[in-house]
Amino acid sequence: MGRLFGTDGVRGVANADLTAELALGLSVAAAHVLAEAGTFAGHRATAVVGRDPRASGEFLEAAVVAGLASSGVDVLLVGVLPTPAVAYLTGVLGADLGVMLSASHNAMPDNGLKFLARGGHKLDDELEDRIEKVYEEHRTGAPWDRPTGSGVGRVRHYGEGFDQYVAHLIGVLPNRLDGLKIVLDEAHGAASRVSPEAFSRAGAEIITIGADPNGLNINDGCGSTHLGLLKAAVVEHGADFGIAHDGDADRCLAVDHTGEEVDGDQIMAVIALAMRERSALRSDTVVATVMSNLGFKLAMEREGLTLIQTAVGDRYVLEEMKEHGYALGGEQSGHVIILDHATTGDGTLTGLMLAARVADTGRTLKDLASVMTRLPQVLINVPDVDRTRVGTSADLAAAVSEAERELGSTGRVLLRPSGTEPLVRVMVEAADIDQARSVAGRLADAVKSALG
């Protein structure tokens, strides 16, 4: 069996790759691994379970609850809430683990399982490996240790989670948002109620789009992966700017008043300077991934800030932040982690902090984001190839070396297998967009030839 966990939990087509049986079995295994210091130390362990609005989340939630409760874990069902809300509630309620059902920005047919450890933290590789080992042992015949009678877990709905999470978001804002007009694109996802409520309570005038989830329309032509509707709405309504989330609202992208995109690198740059002014940017350091634009690194250096880069994936950013006590990190895709107030990327919190900076300074988002200049960057996804051979193909290594020689010191190349989808990502940065496109196109062809 190949490794089930990718860079962000277990993900696949619901009822094909991610079945009810798999969700139940993994939940039992997670209960044994993550709650062993709870249930198995003599007191009742508790799990917080939430989901995004996907139709498949309804039956997968039932499977997860069955797995946890049958293992002796009490379950608090918080309903449709963002991933960072489930993480926050797992921590604040003192739960032994949390489970979020979501495939984030993926299309509706997909779904995923994200397990959270005590405190609401994402799992490290060692914990994921332990869960997989326990799952596989019992899948192949070893019996589960099943409680009976009063030992089985109890399940109850926890509706208070919504207000607790919104109150937390408002409570950490450095200033109110009065006077701002903001368009919010909720991707018909998990933040469709939370985000408008939080921005409204903070004083902003809001216009919402993509905030009518029906279980089938999540991420469908809207949200952070499809900014066209948001760009048009911001200009149409004369808004100060717009905010877009993905399906589980752990990421945030923005659009300025002219309809231009403001990506995760720019958002981090704006928030970093705001945090430094409040003496909240510990060690004057920001953590990002190797996918961040070279322009971001140059901007941070110019502002006297240190940039540390990690492997791709917000979990690796978070590990670096936790190990060294850094306060801000994230990805170009819009996963931004403000560690003093969240244990994971939080799109609503990020959007609120960005809005607070605009309100506090009186400057436009376009002006604030101009602190960095994005160098031309081309990203091509190459599907239907053997992504496991990216690091071992001699032909592909030769093609990358040739591209790097052509770009010299004015650009860079990055090839990486997707952690959540069956494809290889080709990224090329260059001072000239035509050169970046040309080199990226040749490398994409090389990937198809070498790995197809």
C-alpha positions in Angstrom: 0.0 0.0 0.0 1.4 3.4 -0.9 1.5 6.2 1.7 -2.0 7.5 2.3 -1.1 10.8 3.7 0.0 13.6 1.3 1.2 17.1 2.2 -2.2 18.0 3.6 -3.9 14.9 5.0 -5.6 12.1 3.1 -7.3 13.2 -0.1 -9.0 11.7 -3.1 -12.2 11.3 -5.0 -14.9 10.7 -2.4 -16.5 7.3 -2.5 -13.8 6.1 -4.9 -10.4 6.8 -3.3 -11.7 8.1 0.0 -14.4 5.7 1.0 -16.5 5.5 4.1 -14.6 2.3 5.1 -11.3 4.1 4.8 -12.5 7.1 6.7 -13.8 4.9 9.5 -10.7 2.8 9.7 -8.3 5.8 9.7 -10.5 7.5 12.4 -10.2 4.4 14.6 -6.4 4.3 14.0 -6.1 8.1 14.7 -8.1 7.6 18.0 -5.6 4.9 19.1 -2.6 7.0 18.2 -3.7 10.5 19.1 -6.0 9.8 22.0 -3.9 7.1 23.7 -2.9 9.6 26.4 -6.6 10.3 26.9 -8.9 7.3 26.7 -6.2 4.8 27.4 -4.9 6.7 30.4 -8.2 6.3 32.2 -10.3 9.4 31.1 -12.5 10.1 28.2 -10.8 11.5 25.1 -12.6 14.1 23.1 -12.5 14.9 19.4 -13.7 18.0 17.5 -15.1 17.2 14.1 -15.9 19.7 11.4 -16.3 19.8 7.6 -16.7 21.9 4.5 -20.1 21.9 2.7 -19.3 19.2 0.1 -22.1 16.7 -0.3 -19.7 13.8 0.4 -18.8 15.3 3.7 -22.2 14.2 5.1 -21.5 10.5 4.8 -17.8 10.8 5.5 -18.5 12.7 8.7 -20.8 9.9 9.7 -18.0 7.4 9.1 -15.5 9.5 11.1 -17.9 9.8 14.0 -18.5 6.1 14.0 -14.8 5.3 14.0 -14.1 7.7 16.8 -17.1 6.9 19.0 -16.5 3.2 18.6 -13.0 3.7 19.9 -14.3 5.3 23.1 -13.8 8.9 22.0 -16.5 11.5 22.7 -17.2 13.6 19.6 -18.1 17.3 19.4 -19.7 18.0 16.0 -19.1 21.6 15.1 -20.7 21.4 11.6 -19.6 23.4 8.6 -16.6 25.6 9.7 -13.2 26.4 8.3 -10.2 24.2 8.9 -8.6 26.9 11.2 -11.8 27.1 13.2 -11.7 23.4 13.9 -8.0 23.8 14.8 -8.8 26.7 17.1 -11.6 24.8 18.8 -9.5 21.7 19.2 -7.1 23.8 21.2 -9.4 26.0 23.2 -11.7 23.1 24.2 -8.7 21.0 25.3 -9.7 18.2 22.9 -7.3 15.2 22.3 -7.7 15.5 18.5 -9.5 17.2 15.8 -10.7 16.1 12.4 -11.6 18.3 9.4 -13.3 16.8 6.3 -12.3 18.9 3.3 -10.4 18.8 0.0 -9.5 22.5 0.3 -9.3 24.1 -3.1 -10.0 20.8 -5.0 -13.1 20.3 -7.1 -16.3 19.1 -5.5 -16.0 15.4 -6.2 -12.8 15.2 -4.0 -12.7 15.2 -0.3 -10.1 14.8 2.4 -9.3 13.9 6.0 -7.1 16.2 8.0 -6.3 15.1 11.5 -5.1 17.5 14.2 -3.2 16.7 17.4 -3.8 18.3 20.8 -3.7 22.0 20.7 -5.0 22.0 17.1 -1.7 21.4 15.4 -1.2 19.6 12.2 0.5 16.1 12.4 4.1 15.6 11.7 5.3 12.7 9.5 6.0 10.5 12.5 2.4 10.7 13.8 1.0 10.2 10.3 3.2 7.1 9.8 2.0 5.7 13.2 -1.7 6.2 12.1 -1.0 4.4 8.8 0.8 1.6 10.5 -2.1 1.0 13.0 -4.6 1.2 10.2 -2.8 -1.2 8.0 -2.2 -3.7 10.8 -5.9 -3.9 11.6 -7.0 -3.8 7.9 -5.0 -7.0 7.4 -6.5 -8.9 10.2 -5.4 -7.7 13.7 -8.5 -7.1 15.9 -9.3 -3.6 17.2 -9.5 -3.1 21.0 -13.2 -2.1 21.1 -14.9 -0.7 24.2 -18.4 -1.8 25.1 -21.3 -0.5 27.3 -20.5 2.8 28.9 -17.0 2.8 27.3 -18.2 3.8 23.9 -17.9 7.4 22.9 -20.8 9.9 23.0 -21.7 12.3 20.2 -23.2 15.8 20.5 -23.5 18.8 18.4 -21.5 21.8 19.5 -23.1 24.9 17.9 -21.3 27.3 20.2 -18.1 26.9 18.1 -19.2 29.4 15.5 -19.5 32.3 17.9 -16.4 31.3 19.8 -14.3 31.3 16.7 -15.7 34.7 15.4 -15.2 36.3 18.8 -11.6 35.0 18.7 -11.0 36.6 15.3 -12.4 40.0 16.4 -10.5 39.9 19.7 -7.1 39.7 18.1 -7.5 42.5 15.5 -5.3 45.5 16.2 -7.9 48.0 15.0 -11.4 48.1 13.6 -12.3 48.2 9.9 -14.9 51.1 9.9 -15.1 52.9 6.6 -13.9 50.1 4.4 -16.0 48.5 1.7 -14.8 44.9 1.0 -16.0 42.2 -1.4 -15.7 38.7 0.1 -15.7 35.6 -2.2 -16.3 32.6 0.0 -15.9 29.9 -2.7 -19.3 28.5 -1.6 -17.2 26.9 1.1 -16.6 26.5 4.8 -16.3 30.2 5.6 -19.6 31.3 3.9 -21.1 32.3 7.3 -18.0 32.9 9.4 -16.1 35.4 7.2 -19.0 37.8 6.5 -19.9 37.7 10.1 -16.4 38.5 11.3 -15.8 41.3 8.8 -19.2 42.9 9.6 -18.6 42.7 13.3 -15.3 44.4 12.8 -17.0 47.4 11.1 -16.5 46.8 7.4 -19.2 47.2 4.8 -19.3 43.9 2.9 -20.5 42.5 -0.4 -20.5 38.7 -0.6 -20.2 36.5 -3.6 -19.8 32.7 -3.6 -21.5 32.5 -0.2 -24.4 30.1 -1.0 -23.1 26.6 -0.7 -25.4 23.8 -1.7 -23.0 20.9 -1.4 -22.2 20.8 -5.1 -20.9 24.2 -6.0 -17.8 24.5 -3.8 -14.9 26.2 -5.6 -16.9 26.1 -8.8 -15.6 29.1 -10.8 -15.1 31.1 -7.6 -12.8 31.5 -4.6 -9.1 31.8 -4.4 -8.5 29.6 -7.5 -10.8 31.5 -9.7 -10.5 35.3 -9.1 -12.3 36.6 -12.1 -15.7 37.1 -10.4 -14.0 38.8 -7.5 -12.1 41.2 -9.7 -15.2 42.2 -11.6 -17.2 42.6 -8.3 -14.6 44.8 -6.7 -14.6 47.2 -9.7 -18.4 47.1 -10.1 -19.1 48.0 -6.5 -16.2 50.5 -6.2 -14.9 48.5 -3.2 -11.6 49.2 -1.5 -10.5 45.7 -2.2 -11.7 42.1 -2.2 -10.8 38.9 -0.3 -11.0 35.4 -1.7 -10.9 32.1 0.3 -10.7 28.5 -0.8 -13.1 25.7 0.1 -11.9 25.2 3.7 -10.8 28.9 4.2 -7.2 28.2 5.3 -5.9 30.5 2.5 -6.5 34.1 1.5 -5.8 36.0 -1.7 -6.8 39.6 -2.4 -7.7 41.9 -5.2 -7.0 45.6 -5.0 -9.4 48.4 -6.0 -8.3 48.3 -9.6 -9.0 44.6 -9.9 -5.4 43.5 -9.7 -4.5 40.3 -7.8 -2.5 40.6 -4.6 -1.0 37.2 -3.9 0.2 35.5 -0.8 3.7 36.9 -1.0 2.4 40.4 -1.2 0.0 39.8 1.6 2.8 38.5 3.8 4.9 41.5 3.0 2.2 43.9 4.0 1.4 42.0 7.2 5.1 41.6 8.1 5.7 45.4 8.1 2.5 45.9 10.1 3.7 43.3 12.7 7.1 44.9 12.9 5.6 48.2 13.7 3.7 46.6 16.6 6.9 44.7 17.7 5.1 41.5 17.0 7.4 40.1 14.3 9.8 38.1 16.4 13.4 38.2 15.2 12.3 40.4 12.3 11.9 37.1 10.4 9.3 35.7 7.9 9.2 32.1 6.9 8.1 31.1 3.4 8.5 28.3 0.9 10.8 27.9 -2.1 7.8 28.8 -4.3 7.8 32.4 -3.1 8.6 35.0 -5.7 12.2 36.2 -5.8 10.7 39.7 -5.6 9.4 38.9 -2.1 12.9 37.9 -0.9 14.4 41.1 -2.3 11.6 43.2 -0.7 12.2 41.6 2.7 16.0 42.2 2.4 15.4 45.8 1.4 13.2 46.3 4.5 15.8 44.8 6.8 13.8 41.6 7.4 15.1 38.0 7.3 13.4 35.5 5.0 13.8 31.8 5.7 12.6 29.4 3.0 11.3 25.8 3.5 10.0 23.0 1.3 6.6 23.5 -0.3 3.7 23.0 2.1 2.4 25.1 5.0 3.2 22.2 7.4 6.9 22.7 6.8 6.5 26.5 7.2 4.8 25.8 10.5 7.4 23.4 11.7 10.1 26.0 11.1 8.1 28.6 12.9 7.4 26.5 15.9 11.0 25.3 16.2 12.5 28.8 16.2 9.6 30.8 17.6 8.9 32.9 14.5 5.5 34.7 14.3 4.7 34.9 10.6 5.0 32.6 7.7 3.1 31.3 4.7 2.9 30.5 1.0 2.4 32.4 -2.2 -0.8 30.5 -2.6 -2.3 32.4 0.3 -1.7 30.1 3.3 -0.6 32.6 5.9 0.2 31.5 9.5 0.1 34.1 12.2 1.3 31.9 15.0 0.3 34.0 17.9 -3.3 33.7 17.0 -3.6 30.5 14.9 -2.1 27.0 14.7 -2.5 26.8 10.9 -3.1 28.9 7.9 -6.3 31.0 8.5 -7.8 32.8 5.5 -10.3 34.8 7.5 -7.8 36.0 10.0 -5.3 36.9 7.2 -8.0 38.9 5.4 -8.9 40.7 8.6 -5.3 41.6 9.4 -4.8 42.8 5.8 -7.9 44.9 6.1 -6.8 46.3 9.5 -3.5 47.5 7.9 -5.5 49.3 5.2 -7.8 50.9 7.7 -5.0 51.9 10.0 -2.7 53.5 7.4 -5.4 55.0 5.2 -3.4 53.8 2.2 -4.8 51.7 -0.6 -4.1 48.0 -0.8 -2.5 48.6 -4.1 -0.1 51.1 -2.6 0.7 48.8 0.4 1.3 45.8 -1.8 3.8 47.8 -4.0 6.4 47.2 -1.3 7.4 44.2 -3.5 7.7 43.8 -7.2 6.8 40.4 -8.5 9.3 39.0 -11.0 7.6 37.2 -13.9 6.9 33.6 -12.7 5.4 30.9 -14.9 3.9 27.8 -13.3 2.8 24.8 -15.5 1.1 21.7 -14.1 2.1 18.6 -16.0 -0.5 15.8 -15.4 -0.4 12.0 -16.1 3.3 11.5 -15.4 5.2 9.5 -12.8 5.7 12.1 -10.2 7.7 9.8 -8.0 10.7 10.0 -10.5 11.2 13.7 -10.5 14.3 13.5 -8.4 15.8 10.4 -10.1 15.4 11.0 -13.8 18.8 11.7 -15.5 17.2 13.2 -18.6 15.1 15.5 -16.5 18.1 16.6 -14.5 20.0 17.5 -17.7 17.0 19.5 -18.9 16.9 21.5 -15.6 20.6 22.1 -15.7 20.4 23.5 -19.2 17.5 25.8 -18.2 19.4 27.1 -15.2 22.4 27.9 -17.4 20.2 29.9 -19.7 18.6 31.9 -16.9 21.8 32.5 -15.0 21.5 34.7 -11.9 18.4 36.5 -13.1 16.0 33.6 -12.6 15.5 30.1 -11.2 13.8 26.8 -11.9 11.8 24.6 -9.5 10.3 21.2 -10.3 8.2 19.4 -7.7 5.7 16.6 -7.5 2.3 17.7 -6.2 1.5 16.4 -2.7 -2.2 16.3 -3.3 -2.7 15.7 -7.1 -1.2 13.3 -9.7 1.0 15.9 -11.5 4.3 17.6 -11.5 4.6 21.4 -11.1 7.1 23.3 -13.3 8.0 26.8 -12.0 10.3 29.2 -13.8 11.2 32.7 -12.8 13.0 35.2 -15.0 13.4 38.9 -15.4 11.6 38.6 -18.8 8.1 37.0 -19.0 8.7 35.7 -22.5 11.9 33.9 -21.5 10.1 32.5 -18.4 7.3 31.1 -20.6 9.8 29.7 -23.2 11.9 27.9 -20.6 8.8 26.6 -18.6 7.3 25.3 -21.8 10.5 23.4 -22.7 10.8 22.0 -19.2 7.1 20.9 -19.2 7.8 19.0 -22.5 10.9 17.4 -20.9 8.8 16.3 -17.9 6.3 14.6 -20.2 9.0 13.0 -22.2 11.1 11.8 -19.2 8.2 10.8 -16.8 5.3 10.1 -19.1 
